[in-house]
């Protein structure tokens, strides 16, 4: 998955995305679905974890005035004992142009 921004303000060289959401005791995003003992980990395309409060900066393409944030997410169980059910989380993103 990816977050794509278009029509970035002229003169903008980079965009910083700050990620926030409900974390559980492990520091990962809390599963708000029905599956038990499951956490969600948001990562950039290089595999770096983007937990609650993390920032990711990308360059703005001068020619297209756009920015591209390639991301991936995975469900995991830190403590074991996962139970079946749904997996769901809300992760908010705030953008800062520089």
PDB file as gemmi writes it, atoms N, CA and C in Angstrom:
CRYST1    1.000    1.000    1.000  90.00  90.00  90.00 P 1                      
ATOM      1  N   UNK A   1       0.850  -1.165   0.000  1.00  0.00           N  
ATOM      2  CA  UNK A   1       0.000   0.000   0.000  1.00  0.00           C  
ATOM      3  C   UNK A   1       0.893   1.225   0.000  1.00  0.00           C  
ATOM      4  N   UNK A   2       0.335   2.340  -0.353  1.00  0.00           N  
ATOM      5  CA  UNK A   2       1.114   3.577  -0.389  1.00  0.00           C  
ATOM      6  C   UNK A   2       0.193   4.762  -0.140  1.00  0.00           C  
ATOM      7  N   UNK A   3       0.777   5.809   0.390  1.00  0.00           N  
ATOM      8  CA  UNK A   3       0.087   7.087   0.513  1.00  0.00           C  
ATOM      9  C   UNK A   3       0.718   8.010  -0.515  1.00  0.00           C  
ATOM     10  N   UNK A   4      -0.084   8.534  -1.416  1.00  0.00           N  
ATOM     11  CA  UNK A   4       0.404   9.411  -2.467  1.00  0.00           C  
ATOM     12  C   UNK A   4      -0.192  10.798  -2.296  1.00  0.00           C  
ATOM     13  N   UNK A   5       0.678  11.796  -2.294  1.00  0.00           N  
ATOM     14  CA  UNK A   5       0.244  13.185  -2.192  1.00  0.00           C  
ATOM     15  C   UNK A   5       0.491  13.866  -3.526  1.00  0.00           C  
ATOM     16  N   UNK A   6      -0.469  14.635  -3.979  1.00  0.00           N  
ATOM     17  CA  UNK A   6      -0.315  15.380  -5.226  1.00  0.00           C  
ATOM     18  C   UNK A   6      -0.549  16.859  -4.946  1.00  0.00           C  
ATOM     19  N   UNK A   7      -0.131  17.688  -5.882  1.00  0.00           N  
ATOM     20  CA  UNK A   7      -0.291  19.141  -5.757  1.00  0.00           C  
ATOM     21  C   UNK A   7       0.348  19.690  -4.485  1.00  0.00           C  
ATOM     22  N   UNK A   8       1.535  19.190  -4.153  1.00  0.00           N  
ATOM     23  CA  UNK A   8       2.261  19.722  -2.997  1.00  0.00           C  
ATOM     24  C   UNK A   8       2.581  21.192  -3.271  1.00  0.00           C  
ATOM     25  N   UNK A   9       2.612  22.026  -2.228  1.00  0.00           N  
ATOM     26  CA  UNK A   9       2.873  23.452  -2.437  1.00  0.00           C  
ATOM     27  C   UNK A   9       4.186  23.688  -3.192  1.00  0.00           C  
ATOM     28  N   UNK A  10       4.175  24.646  -4.100  1.00  0.00           N  
ATOM     29  CA  UNK A  10       5.380  24.997  -4.856  1.00  0.00           C  
ATOM     30  C   UNK A  10       6.466  25.417  -3.875  1.00  0.00           C  
ATOM     31  N   UNK A  11       7.677  24.949  -4.102  1.00  0.00           N  
ATOM     32  CA  UNK A  11       8.803  25.258  -3.224  1.00  0.00           C  
ATOM     33  C   UNK A  11       8.999  24.246  -2.112  1.00  0.00           C  
ATOM     34  N   UNK A  12       8.085  23.287  -2.001  1.00  0.00           N  
ATOM     35  CA  UNK A  12       8.211  22.245  -0.981  1.00  0.00           C  
ATOM     36  C   UNK A  12       9.242  21.225  -1.441  1.00  0.00           C  
ATOM     37  N   UNK A  13      10.207  20.909  -0.574  1.00  0.00           N  
ATOM     38  CA  UNK A  13      11.236  19.937  -0.951  1.00  0.00           C  
ATOM     39  C   UNK A  13      11.009  18.571  -0.323  1.00  0.00           C  
ATOM     40  N   UNK A  14      10.305  18.539   0.805  1.00  0.00           N  
ATOM     41  CA  UNK A  14      10.045  17.255   1.453  1.00  0.00           C  
ATOM     42  C   UNK A  14       8.743  17.329   2.245  1.00  0.00           C  
ATOM     43  N   UNK A  15       8.226  16.142   2.549  1.00  0.00           N  
ATOM     44  CA  UNK A  15       7.023  16.015   3.369  1.00  0.00           C  
ATOM     45  C   UNK A  15       7.343  15.042   4.492  1.00  0.00           C  
ATOM     46  N   UNK A  16       6.946  15.403   5.701  1.00  0.00           N  
ATOM     47  CA  UNK A  16       7.109  14.521   6.852  1.00  0.00           C  
ATOM     48  C   UNK A  16       5.728  14.017   7.253  1.00  0.00           C  
ATOM     49  N   UNK A  17       5.587  12.703   7.324  1.00  0.00           N  
ATOM     50  CA  UNK A  17       4.348  12.081   7.796  1.00  0.00           C  
ATOM     51  C   UNK A  17       4.564  11.637   9.237  1.00  0.00           C  
ATOM     52  N   UNK A  18       3.649  12.000  10.110  1.00  0.00           N  
ATOM     53  CA  UNK A  18       3.679  11.555  11.502  1.00  0.00           C  
ATOM     54  C   UNK A  18       2.489  10.630  11.709  1.00  0.00           C  
ATOM     55  N   UNK A  19       2.766   9.432  12.202  1.00  0.00           N  
ATOM     56  CA  UNK A  19       1.747   8.395  12.352  1.00  0.00           C  
ATOM     57  C   UNK A  19       1.296   8.319  13.804  1.00  0.00           C  
ATOM     58  N   UNK A  20      -0.012   8.182  14.010  1.00  0.00           N  
ATOM     59  CA  UNK A  20      -0.538   8.058  15.370  1.00  0.00           C  
ATOM     60  C   UNK A  20      -1.747   7.134  15.372  1.00  0.00           C  
ATOM     61  N   UNK A  21      -1.930   6.489  16.484  1.00  0.00           N  
ATOM     62  CA  UNK A  21      -3.054   5.580  16.658  1.00  0.00           C  
ATOM     63  C   UNK A  21      -3.009   5.013  18.059  1.00  0.00           C  
ATOM     64  N   UNK A  22      -3.924   4.135  18.360  1.00  0.00           N  
ATOM     65  CA  UNK A  22      -3.975   3.518  19.678  1.00  0.00           C  
ATOM     66  C   UNK A  22      -2.942   2.405  19.752  1.00  0.00           C  
ATOM     67  N   UNK A  23      -2.014   2.548  20.677  1.00  0.00           N  
ATOM     68  CA  UNK A  23      -0.991   1.519  20.873  1.00  0.00           C  
ATOM     69  C   UNK A  23      -1.414   0.615  22.025  1.00  0.00           C  
ATOM     70  N   UNK A  24      -0.950  -0.628  21.983  1.00  0.00           N  
ATOM     71  CA  UNK A  24      -1.188  -1.506  23.128  1.00  0.00           C  
ATOM     72  C   UNK A  24       0.082  -1.539  23.977  1.00  0.00           C  
ATOM     73  N   UNK A  25       0.122  -2.388  24.971  1.00  0.00           N  
ATOM     74  CA  UNK A  25       1.255  -2.452  25.890  1.00  0.00           C  
ATOM     75  C   UNK A  25       2.569  -2.861  25.250  1.00  0.00           C  
ATOM     76  N   UNK A  26       2.523  -3.405  24.041  1.00  0.00           N  
ATOM     77  CA  UNK A  26       3.745  -3.831  23.354  1.00  0.00           C  
ATOM     78  C   UNK A  26       4.375  -2.698  22.553  1.00  0.00           C  
ATOM     79  N   UNK A  27       3.646  -1.594  22.370  1.00  0.00           N  
ATOM     80  CA  UNK A  27       4.133  -0.490  21.559  1.00  0.00           C  
ATOM     81  C   UNK A  27       3.640  -0.526  20.128  1.00  0.00           C  
ATOM     82  N   UNK A  28       3.116  -1.658  19.690  1.00  0.00           N  
ATOM     83  CA  UNK A  28       2.537  -1.758  18.353  1.00  0.00           C  
ATOM     84  C   UNK A  28       1.113  -1.205  18.388  1.00  0.00           C  
ATOM     85  N   UNK A  29       0.515  -1.045  17.213  1.00  0.00           N  
ATOM     86  CA  UNK A  29      -0.866  -0.574  17.160  1.00  0.00           C  
ATOM     87  C   UNK A  29      -1.801  -1.667  17.670  1.00  0.00           C  
ATOM     88  N   UNK A  30      -2.778  -1.245  18.443  1.00  0.00           N  
ATOM     89  CA  UNK A  30      -3.716  -2.177  19.061  1.00  0.00           C  
ATOM     90  C   UNK A  30      -4.725  -2.685  18.038  1.00  0.00           C  
ATOM     91  N   UNK A  31      -4.934  -3.993  18.041  1.00  0.00           N  
ATOM     92  CA  UNK A  31      -5.995  -4.563  17.216  1.00  0.00           C  
ATOM     93  C   UNK A  31      -7.334  -4.189  17.838  1.00  0.00           C  
ATOM     94  N   UNK A  32      -8.190  -3.563  17.058  1.00  0.00           N  
ATOM     95  CA  UNK A  32      -9.518  -3.187  17.533  1.00  0.00           C  
ATOM     96  C   UNK A  32     -10.580  -4.141  17.005  1.00  0.00           C  
ATOM     97  N   UNK A  33     -10.122  -5.220  16.359  1.00  0.00           N  
ATOM     98  CA  UNK A  33     -11.023  -6.262  15.892  1.00  0.00           C  
ATOM     99  C   UNK A  33     -11.224  -7.307  16.975  1.00  0.00           C  
ATOM    100  N   UNK A  34     -11.758  -8.454  16.579  1.00  0.00           N  
ATOM    101  CA  UNK A  34     -12.114  -9.490  17.549  1.00  0.00           C  
ATOM    102  C   UNK A  34     -11.020 -10.528  17.785  1.00  0.00           C  
ATOM    103  N   UNK A  35      -9.981 -10.567  16.952  1.00  0.00           N  
ATOM    104  CA  UNK A  35      -8.884 -11.522  17.162  1.00  0.00           C  
ATOM    105  C   UNK A  35      -8.121 -11.139  18.428  1.00  0.00           C  
ATOM    106  N   UNK A  36      -7.778 -12.129  19.217  1.00  0.00           N  
ATOM    107  CA  UNK A  36      -7.086 -11.873  20.475  1.00  0.00           C  
ATOM    108  C   UNK A  36      -5.579 -11.986  20.351  1.00  0.00           C  
ATOM    109  N   UNK A  37      -4.871 -11.242  21.185  1.00  0.00           N  
ATOM    110  CA  UNK A  37      -3.404 -11.273  21.255  1.00  0.00           C  
ATOM    111  C   UNK A  37      -2.752 -10.972  19.910  1.00  0.00           C  
ATOM    112  N   UNK A  38      -3.311 -10.017  19.190  1.00  0.00           N  
ATOM    113  CA  UNK A  38      -2.795  -9.603  17.884  1.00  0.00           C  
ATOM    114  C   UNK A  38      -2.450  -8.118  17.947  1.00  0.00           C  
ATOM    115  N   UNK A  39      -1.298  -7.764  17.384  1.00  0.00           N  
ATOM    116  CA  UNK A  39      -0.900  -6.374  17.234  1.00  0.00           C  
ATOM    117  C   UNK A  39      -0.677  -6.106  15.748  1.00  0.00           C  
ATOM    118  N   UNK A  40      -0.650  -4.821  15.385  1.00  0.00           N  
ATOM    119  CA  UNK A  40      -0.376  -4.440  13.997  1.00  0.00           C  
ATOM    120  C   UNK A  40       0.886  -3.594  13.951  1.00  0.00           C  
ATOM    121  N   UNK A  41       1.745  -3.917  12.996  1.00  0.00           N  
ATOM    122  CA  UNK A  41       2.996  -3.191  12.819  1.00  0.00           C  
ATOM    123  C   UNK A  41       2.982  -2.504  11.458  1.00  0.00           C  
ATOM    124  N   UNK A  42       3.084  -1.180  11.465  1.00  0.00           N  
ATOM    125  CA  UNK A  42       3.213  -0.403  10.238  1.00  0.00           C  
ATOM    126  C   UNK A  42       4.698  -0.248   9.948  1.00  0.00           C  
ATOM    127  N   UNK A  43       5.076  -0.460   8.688  1.00  0.00           N  
ATOM    128  CA  UNK A  43       6.477  -0.353   8.281  1.00  0.00           C  
ATOM    129  C   UNK A  43       6.581   0.475   7.005  1.00  0.00           C  
ATOM    130  N   UNK A  44       7.770   1.093   6.818  1.00  0.00           N  
ATOM    131  CA  UNK A  44       8.050   1.684   5.514  1.00  0.00           C  
ATOM    132  C   UNK A  44       8.514   0.577   4.579  1.00  0.00           C  
ATOM    133  N   UNK A  45       8.805   0.901   3.343  1.00  0.00           N  
ATOM    134  CA  UNK A  45       9.160  -0.129   2.364  1.00  0.00           C  
ATOM    135  C   UNK A  45      10.481  -0.820   2.681  1.00  0.00           C  
ATOM    136  N   UNK A  46      11.305  -0.216   3.523  1.00  0.00           N  
ATOM    137  CA  UNK A  46      12.563  -0.830   3.935  1.00  0.00           C  
ATOM    138  C   UNK A  46      12.432  -1.708   5.163  1.00  0.00           C  
ATOM    139  N   UNK A  47      11.229  -1.785   5.732  1.00  0.00           N  
ATOM    140  CA  UNK A  47      10.995  -2.620   6.899  1.00  0.00           C  
ATOM    141  C   UNK A  47      11.158  -1.911   8.231  1.00  0.00           C  
ATOM    142  N   UNK A  48      11.419  -0.594   8.220  1.00  0.00           N  
ATOM    143  CA  UNK A  48      11.538   0.155   9.475  1.00  0.00           C  
ATOM    144  C   UNK A  48      10.151   0.324  10.089  1.00  0.00           C  
ATOM    145  N   UNK A  49      10.048   0.063  11.382  1.00  0.00           N  
ATOM    146  CA  UNK A  49       8.776   0.146  12.095  1.00  0.00           C  
ATOM    147  C   UNK A  49       8.360   1.601  12.294  1.00  0.00           C  
ATOM    148  N   UNK A  50       7.086   1.876  12.062  1.00  0.00           N  
ATOM    149  CA  UNK A  50       6.513   3.213  12.233  1.00  0.00           C  
ATOM    150  C   UNK A  50       5.419   3.148  13.296  1.00  0.00           C  
ATOM    151  N   UNK A  51       5.826   2.974  14.546  1.00  0.00           N  
ATOM    152  CA  UNK A  51       4.872   2.895  15.649  1.00  0.00           C  
ATOM    153  C   UNK A  51       4.292   4.268  15.960  1.00  0.00           C  
ATOM    154  N   UNK A  52       3.408   4.314  16.922  1.00  0.00           N  
ATOM    155  CA  UNK A  52       2.721   5.531  17.329  1.00  0.00           C  
ATOM    156  C   UNK A  52       3.724   6.657  17.586  1.00  0.00           C  
ATOM    157  N   UNK A  53       3.547   7.779  16.900  1.00  0.00           N  
ATOM    158  CA  UNK A  53       4.418   8.938  17.063  1.00  0.00           C  
ATOM    159  C   UNK A  53       5.613   8.970  16.125  1.00  0.00           C  
ATOM    160  N   UNK A  54       5.805   7.934  15.323  1.00  0.00           N  
ATOM    161  CA  UNK A  54       6.954   7.873  14.410  1.00  0.00           C  
ATOM    162  C   UNK A  54       6.771   8.828  13.238  1.00  0.00           C  
ATOM    163  N   UNK A  55       7.903   9.283  12.697  1.00  0.00           N  
ATOM    164  CA  UNK A  55       7.920  10.156  11.527  1.00  0.00           C  
ATOM    165  C   UNK A  55       8.594   9.456  10.361  1.00  0.00           C  
ATOM    166  N   UNK A  56       8.147   9.781   9.164  1.00  0.00           N  
ATOM    167  CA  UNK A  56       8.779   9.310   7.928  1.00  0.00           C  
ATOM    168  C   UNK A  56       8.829  10.493   6.976  1.00  0.00           C  
ATOM    169  N   UNK A  57      10.025  10.784   6.442  1.00  0.00           N  
ATOM    170  CA  UNK A  57      10.223  11.911   5.548  1.00  0.00           C  
ATOM    171  C   UNK A  57      10.523  11.413   4.138  1.00  0.00           C  
ATOM    172  N   UNK A  58       9.903  12.039   3.137  1.00  0.00           N  
ATOM    173  CA  UNK A  58      10.200  11.720   1.737  1.00  0.00           C  
ATOM    174  C   UNK A  58      10.383  13.023   0.962  1.00  0.00           C  
ATOM    175  N   UNK A  59      11.130  12.931  -0.119  1.00  0.00           N  
ATOM    176  CA  UNK A  59      11.358  14.068  -0.999  1.00  0.00           C  
ATOM    177  C   UNK A  59      10.131  14.296  -1.881  1.00  0.00           C  
ATOM    178  N   UNK A  60       9.881  15.555  -2.195  1.00  0.00           N  
ATOM    179  CA  UNK A  60       8.824  15.912  -3.133  1.00  0.00           C  
ATOM    180  C   UNK A  60       9.437  15.952  -4.529  1.00  0.00           C  
ATOM    181  N   UNK A  61       8.790  15.330  -5.482  1.00  0.00           N  
ATOM    182  CA  UNK A  61       9.230  15.351  -6.874  1.00  0.00           C  
ATOM    183  C   UNK A  61       8.925  16.736  -7.444  1.00  0.00           C  
ATOM    184  N   UNK A  62       9.979  17.482  -7.795  1.00  0.00           N  
ATOM    185  CA  UNK A  62       9.793  18.852  -8.296  1.00  0.00           C  
ATOM    186  C   UNK A  62       8.961  18.900  -9.571  1.00  0.00           C  
ATOM    187  N   UNK A  63       9.158  17.932 -10.445  1.00  0.00           N  
ATOM    188  CA  UNK A  63       8.475  17.942 -11.741  1.00  0.00           C  
ATOM    189  C   UNK A  63       6.975  17.714 -11.604  1.00  0.00           C  
ATOM    190  N   UNK A  64       6.581  16.845 -10.675  1.00  0.00           N  
ATOM    191  CA  UNK A  64       5.161  16.496 -10.541  1.00  0.00           C  
ATOM    192  C   UNK A  64       4.508  17.082  -9.297  1.00  0.00           C  
ATOM    193  N   UNK A  65       5.307  17.709  -8.431  1.00  0.00           N  
ATOM    194  CA  UNK A  65       4.828  18.240  -7.153  1.00  0.00           C  
ATOM    195  C   UNK A  65       4.074  17.172  -6.363  1.00  0.00           C  
ATOM    196  N   UNK A  66       4.660  15.974  -6.327  1.00  0.00           N  
ATOM    197  CA  UNK A  66       4.014  14.864  -5.627  1.00  0.00           C  
ATOM    198  C   UNK A  66       5.007  14.170  -4.699  1.00  0.00           C  
ATOM    199  N   UNK A  67       4.462  13.432  -3.760  1.00  0.00           N  
ATOM    200  CA  UNK A  67       5.269  12.660  -2.811  1.00  0.00           C  
ATOM    201  C   UNK A  67       4.642  11.281  -2.663  1.00  0.00           C  
ATOM    202  N   UNK A  68       5.486  10.292  -2.438  1.00  0.00           N  
ATOM    203  CA  UNK A  68       5.046   8.894  -2.401  1.00  0.00           C  
ATOM    204  C   UNK A  68       5.589   8.238  -1.135  1.00  0.00           C  
ATOM    205  N   UNK A  69       4.700   7.715  -0.308  1.00  0.00           N  
ATOM    206  CA  UNK A  69       5.067   6.999   0.916  1.00  0.00           C  
ATOM    207  C   UNK A  69       4.707   5.523   0.758  1.00  0.00           C  
ATOM    208  N   UNK A  70       5.640   4.665   0.316  1.00  0.00           N  
ATOM    209  CA  UNK A  70       5.338   3.231   0.249  1.00  0.00           C  
ATOM    210  C   UNK A  70       5.347   2.635   1.661  1.00  0.00           C  
ATOM    211  N   UNK A  71       4.296   1.920   1.998  1.00  0.00           N  
ATOM    212  CA  UNK A  71       4.132   1.365   3.341  1.00  0.00           C  
ATOM    213  C   UNK A  71       3.672  -0.081   3.257  1.00  0.00           C  
ATOM    214  N   UNK A  72       3.803  -0.765   4.376  1.00  0.00           N  
ATOM    215  CA  UNK A  72       3.261  -2.119   4.508  1.00  0.00           C  
ATOM    216  C   UNK A  72       2.847  -2.307   5.964  1.00  0.00           C  
ATOM    217  N   UNK A  73       1.914  -3.198   6.189  1.00  0.00           N  
ATOM    218  CA  UNK A  73       1.452  -3.475   7.548  1.00  0.00           C  
ATOM    219  C   UNK A  73       1.356  -4.980   7.719  1.00  0.00           C  
ATOM    220  N   UNK A  74       1.643  -5.418   8.932  1.00  0.00           N  
ATOM    221  CA  UNK A  74       1.522  -6.849   9.210  1.00  0.00           C  
ATOM    222  C   UNK A  74       0.905  -7.045  10.584  1.00  0.00           C  
ATOM    223  N   UNK A  75       0.204  -8.139  10.707  1.00  0.00           N  
ATOM    224  CA  UNK A  75      -0.343  -8.541  12.002  1.00  0.00           C  
ATOM    225  C   UNK A  75       0.658  -9.493  12.630  1.00  0.00           C  
ATOM    226  N   UNK A  76       0.865  -9.352  13.924  1.00  0.00           N  
ATOM    227  CA  UNK A  76       1.776 -10.238  14.633  1.00  0.00           C  
ATOM    228  C   UNK A  76       1.272 -10.457  16.043  1.00  0.00           C  
ATOM    229  N   UNK A  77       1.816 -11.459  16.683  1.00  0.00           N  
ATOM    230  CA  UNK A  77       1.523 -11.694  18.089  1.00  0.00           C  
ATOM    231  C   UNK A  77       2.838 -11.669  18.847  1.00  0.00           C  
ATOM    232  N   UNK A  78       2.967 -10.726  19.748  1.00  0.00           N  
ATOM    233  CA  UNK A  78       4.198 -10.573  20.517  1.00  0.00           C  
ATOM    234  C   UNK A  78       4.287 -11.631  21.604  1.00  0.00           C  
ATOM    235  N   UNK A  79       3.171 -11.912  22.250  1.00  0.00           N  
ATOM    236  CA  UNK A  79       3.163 -12.815  23.404  1.00  0.00           C  
ATOM    237  C   UNK A  79       2.624 -14.200  23.093  1.00  0.00           C  
ATOM    238  N   UNK A  80       2.284 -14.464  21.828  1.00  0.00           N  
ATOM    239  CA  UNK A  80       1.733 -15.763  21.459  1.00  0.00           C  
ATOM    240  C   UNK A  80       0.273 -15.885  21.854  1.00  0.00           C  
ATOM    241  N   UNK A  81      -0.296 -17.020  21.566  1.00  0.00           N  
ATOM    242  CA  UNK A  81      -1.676 -17.294  21.959  1.00  0.00           C  
ATOM    243  C   UNK A  81      -2.712 -16.536  21.157  1.00  0.00           C  
ATOM    244  N   UNK A  82      -2.424 -16.235  19.902  1.00  0.00           N  
ATOM    245  CA  UNK A  82      -3.392 -15.515  19.070  1.00  0.00           C  
ATOM    246  C   UNK A  82      -4.654 -16.349  18.885  1.00  0.00           C  
ATOM    247  N   UNK A  83      -5.788 -15.668  18.863  1.00  0.00           N  
ATOM    248  CA  UNK A  83      -7.062 -16.335  18.617  1.00  0.00           C  
ATOM    249  C   UNK A  83      -7.688 -15.764  17.352  1.00  0.00           C  
ATOM    250  N   UNK A  84      -8.533 -16.568  16.714  1.00  0.00           N  
ATOM    251  CA  UNK A  84      -9.136 -16.144  15.449  1.00  0.00           C  
ATOM    252  C   UNK A  84     -10.100 -14.993  15.647  1.00  0.00           C  
ATOM    253  N   UNK A  85     -10.313 -14.273  14.574  1.00  0.00           N  
ATOM    254  CA  UNK A  85     -11.241 -13.153  14.586  1.00  0.00           C  
ATOM    255  C   UNK A  85     -10.817 -12.114  13.573  1.00  0.00           C  
ATOM    256  N   UNK A  86     -11.414 -10.957  13.667  1.00  0.00           N  
ATOM    257  CA  UNK A  86     -11.108  -9.879  12.726  1.00  0.00           C  
ATOM    258  C   UNK A  86      -9.916  -9.064  13.213  1.00  0.00           C  
ATOM    259  N   UNK A  87      -9.254  -8.425  12.259  1.00  0.00           N  
ATOM    260  CA  UNK A  87      -8.109  -7.559  12.565  1.00  0.00           C  
ATOM    261  C   UNK A  87      -8.428  -6.183  12.009  1.00  0.00           C  
ATOM    262  N   UNK A  88      -8.306  -5.171  12.876  1.00  0.00           N  
ATOM    263  CA  UNK A  88      -8.679  -3.815  12.473  1.00  0.00           C  
ATOM    264  C   UNK A  88      -7.923  -2.810  13.321  1.00  0.00           C  
ATOM    265  N   UNK A  89      -7.479  -1.730  12.712  1.00  0.00           N  
ATOM    266  CA  UNK A  89      -6.852  -0.630  13.446  1.00  0.00           C  
ATOM    267  C   UNK A  89      -7.046   0.652  12.657  1.00  0.00           C  
ATOM    268  N   UNK A  90      -7.016   1.768  13.356  1.00  0.00           N  
ATOM    269  CA  UNK A  90      -7.065   3.078  12.721  1.00  0.00           C  
ATOM    270  C   UNK A  90      -5.730   3.753  12.987  1.00  0.00           C  
ATOM    271  N   UNK A  91      -5.061   4.151  11.906  1.00  0.00           N  
ATOM    272  CA  UNK A  91      -3.788   4.860  12.023  1.00  0.00           C  
ATOM    273  C   UNK A  91      -3.960   6.205  11.332  1.00  0.00           C  
ATOM    274  N   UNK A  92      -3.767   7.271  12.085  1.00  0.00           N  
ATOM    275  CA  UNK A  92      -3.897   8.626  11.551  1.00  0.00           C  
ATOM    276  C   UNK A  92      -2.548   9.105  11.037  1.00  0.00           C  
ATOM    277  N   UNK A  93      -2.584   9.961  10.028  1.00  0.00           N  
ATOM    278  CA  UNK A  93      -1.365  10.518   9.454  1.00  0.00           C  
ATOM    279  C   UNK A  93      -1.503  12.035   9.398  1.00  0.00           C  
ATOM    280  N   UNK A  94      -0.500  12.734   9.927  1.00  0.00           N  
ATOM    281  CA  UNK A  94      -0.436  14.188   9.844  1.00  0.00           C  
ATOM    282  C   UNK A  94       0.766  14.544   8.983  1.00  0.00           C  
ATOM    283  N   UNK A  95       0.565  15.408   7.990  1.00  0.00           N  
ATOM    284  CA  UNK A  95       1.641  15.785   7.072  1.00  0.00           C  
ATOM    285  C   UNK A  95       2.160  17.177   7.403  1.00  0.00           C  
ATOM    286  N   UNK A  96       3.479  17.321   7.339  1.00  0.00           N  
ATOM    287  CA  UNK A  96       4.133  18.615   7.493  1.00  0.00           C  
ATOM    288  C   UNK A  96       4.994  18.845   6.257  1.00  0.00           C  
ATOM    289  N   UNK A  97       4.773  19.963   5.585  1.00  0.00           N  
ATOM    290  CA  UNK A  97       5.542  20.291   4.379  1.00  0.00           C  
ATOM    291  C   UNK A  97       6.732  21.156   4.760  1.00  0.00           C  
ATOM    292  N   UNK A  98       7.887  20.871   4.150  1.00  0.00           N  
ATOM    293  CA  UNK A  98       9.096  21.660   4.437  1.00  0.00           C  
ATOM    294  C   UNK A  98       9.783  22.026   3.135  1.00  0.00           C  
TER     295      UNK A  98                                                      
END                                                                             
